[in-house]
Amino acid sequence: MSDFSLKHTVTVHYTGSFDDGEVFDTTQGRTPLTYVEGNHEVVPGFEAAVLSMEPGEKKRVHLEPCEAYGERRMELLYTMPTVEIPNYDDLVVGEMIYLMNDEGYQQLARVVKVEDDGMTIFDFNHPMAGCGLNFELELLSREDYTEPMDGGAHA
């Protein structure tokens, strides 16, 4: 078995902002982000931008929605009669809540509208879907990735 790795573990500092300048996340003053290239741990445009960087390099990038969390999709809006929702009085418009899907898994949704005698609308789009994102990046390191000792297949 070769010691050559096609994957790398990268460590990066970043500040992410929307097009209006509002910062939505940063690692400045905190632990930098570490992830494995090619494992889909970050949005595609972020990974592509870092892939072309050398350790110590800094740069700014703008990501279109298709390179980040995708476009907003109308089919991810779900409407149901408010009276069928347990404790609907506790729902707050704009709040993120977990709802059970048809397969029995919880999914995060934003409450869009609640009408006591009408319909409630939930949005299952990612909160940043449809948004252009800006990142200030600083690549701290890129090292060969090694599989964890307990992460392999077992006989």
FENPE-V882043 format. One record per residue. N is the residue number from 1. RES is the residue in one letter. OMEGA is omega in whole degrees, -180 to 180 (999 if undefined). BURIAL is + if it has 24 or more other C-alpha atoms within 12 Angstrom, else -. Layout:
# FENPE-V882043
N_RES_OMEGA_BURIAL + N_RES_OMEGA_BURIAL
This chain:
# FENPE-V882043
1_M_-178_- + 2_S_176_- + 3_D_-177_- + 4_F_-180_- + 5_S_175_- + 6_L_180_- + 7_K_177_- + 8_H_170_- + 9_T_-179_+ + 10_V_176_+ + 11_T_-172_+ + 12_V_167_+ + 13_H_178_+ + 14_Y_167_+ + 15_T_180_+ + 16_G_179_+ + 17_S_173_+ + 18_F_-179_+ + 19_D_178_- + 20_D_178_- + 21_G_180_- + 22_E_178_- + 23_V_179_- + 24_F_178_- + 25_D_176_- + 26_T_173_- + 27_T_-180_- + 28_Q_-178_- + 29_G_180_- + 30_R_175_- + 31_T_179_- + 32_P_178_- + 33_L_174_+ + 34_T_179_+ + 35_Y_179_+ + 36_V_179_+ + 37_E_177_+ + 38_G_-180_- + 39_N_178_- + 40_H_-180_- + 41_E_177_- + 42_V_-180_- + 43_V_-173_+ + 44_P_-178_- + 45_G_177_+ + 46_F_-179_+ + 47_E_180_+ + 48_A_-180_- + 49_A_-179_+ + 50_V_-178_+ + 51_L_-177_+ + 52_S_-177_- + 53_M_174_+ + 54_E_178_- + 55_P_-178_- + 56_G_-179_- + 57_E_175_- + 58_K_174_- + 59_K_177_- + 60_R_178_- + 61_V_173_+ + 62_H_178_+ + 63_L_172_+ + 64_E_-179_+ + 65_P_-179_+ + 66_C_178_- + 67_E_-175_+ + 68_A_-176_+ + 69_Y_177_+ + 70_G_177_- + 71_E_174_- + 72_R_-178_- + 73_R_-178_- + 74_M_-179_- + 75_E_177_- + 76_L_170_- + 77_L_-176_- + 78_Y_-178_- + 79_T_176_+ + 80_M_178_- + 81_P_-177_- + 82_T_-176_+ + 83_V_179_- + 84_E_-177_- + 85_I_177_- + 86_P_177_- + 87_N_-178_- + 88_Y_177_- + 89_D_-178_- + 90_D_-179_- + 91_L_179_+ + 92_V_178_- + 93_V_-178_- + 94_G_-179_- + 95_E_174_- + 96_M_180_- + 97_I_175_- + 98_Y_176_- + 99_L_179_- + 100_M_177_- + 101_N_-177_- + 102_D_180_- + 103_E_178_- + 104_G_179_- + 105_Y_176_- + 106_Q_177_- + 107_Q_180_- + 108_L_179_- + 109_A_176_+ + 110_R_177_+ + 111_V_-177_+ + 112_V_-174_+ + 113_K_176_+ + 114_V_176_+ + 115_E_-178_- + 116_D_-177_- + 117_D_-177_- + 118_G_-173_- + 119_M_173_- + 120_T_-179_+ + 121_I_176_+ + 122_F_-180_+ + 123_D_-179_+ + 124_F_174_+ + 125_N_172_+ + 126_H_-179_- + 127_P_180_+ + 128_M_176_+ + 129_A_179_+ + 130_G_-178_- + 131_C_167_+ + 132_G_-179_+ + 133_L_178_+ + 134_N_179_+ + 135_F_166_+ + 136_E_-173_+ + 137_L_170_+ + 138_E_179_+ + 139_L_-179_+ + 140_L_180_- + 141_S_172_+ + 142_R_-177_+ + 143_E_177_- + 144_D_179_- + 145_Y_174_- + 146_T_179_- + 147_E_174_- + 148_P_-177_- + 149_M_-178_- + 150_D_-175_- + 151_G_-176_- + 152_G_178_- + 153_A_180_- + 154_H_180_- + 155_A_999_-
